[in-house]
Amino acid sequence: MTKIILVRHGQSEANVAHLFAAGLTDAPLTELGRRQADAIAHYLVAHEKIDAVYASDLSRATNTVRPVADRLGLTVIPAPGLREIYAGVWENQPYDLLREKYAADYEVWKLDPPNARPTGGESVAELYERVIATVLRLAAENEGKTILLGSHWTPVLAVISHALVGNASGMVPENTPLNAAIHIFHAENGVLTPVALNITAHLADLPPAPPYQA
C-alpha cells in the first residue's frame, strides 16, 4: 500500500484576479499562498513521515510543497501529469469574458464538469485519464511509502472523484478541493481509497481567503 497526500496549491495571483489560469499559465503564489504553503509544511512534518515529494511543474504547485521538501531534505520531483487542465482559448482569461464569449462551453463547465471541455482545450475526461494514470504510476513506484503530491483544482478533483466513485462523475462542485487543503488516500493494487478530504486545520490561524468567484 502507498499513502498519498495530495494538496491543491495555495492561493495564486490568478485566483485573486479571477483569471482562468490553467495548464499553460504559471501564476505565482500570493503572499497568503506562501503562508499557506508554510502552514502545510508545519502540519505535515509534524503529522506524517513523507518519503518523496512530487508536483506539477507549474510554480504555484511546486512552491506549495517545496517548504515540506526543504524541511525534510527532499527534492520536489516534477510531475507534468499533475498539471492543471489545458484550457485552449480560455487560458488566463477573465471569468467574465468566458461567461460572455464562450457561454455554451462555459455553461457545461459550470453545470456538468465531467463532460466539459474549455473551448479549444483538453476535455475534463482527458484530464481525468492523464491525472489518474500519473497518480497510480507514482503510487506503484513508491509501494510501501508515503508520497506528497502538489497539484491544482481540476486534477485534485479528479483524484477525489476516482477515489469516491471510480470515474469522473464525482467531479462536481460539492467535492471541490479548497486552496491549500490536504487530502489523504491509500493506493493498493491500482485502487484509491479516500482516508480524509479537505483537511484545513493547518490554515486556522491564517486570514481567510476572499470568496472565489468563477
Protein Blocks (a to p, Z undefined) as FASTA:
>chain_A
ZZdddddddddfklmnopacdfkbccdddfklmmmmmmmmmmmmmmpccfbdcddfbfkl
mmmmmmmmmmnopacdddfklpccdehjmnopafklmmmmmmmmmmmmmmmmmlgccehi
acfklmmmmmmmmmmmmmmmmgoiacdddddfklmmmmmmmmmnopaklmcfklpccehi
acddddeehiacdfbghiaklmmmpccdddddZZ
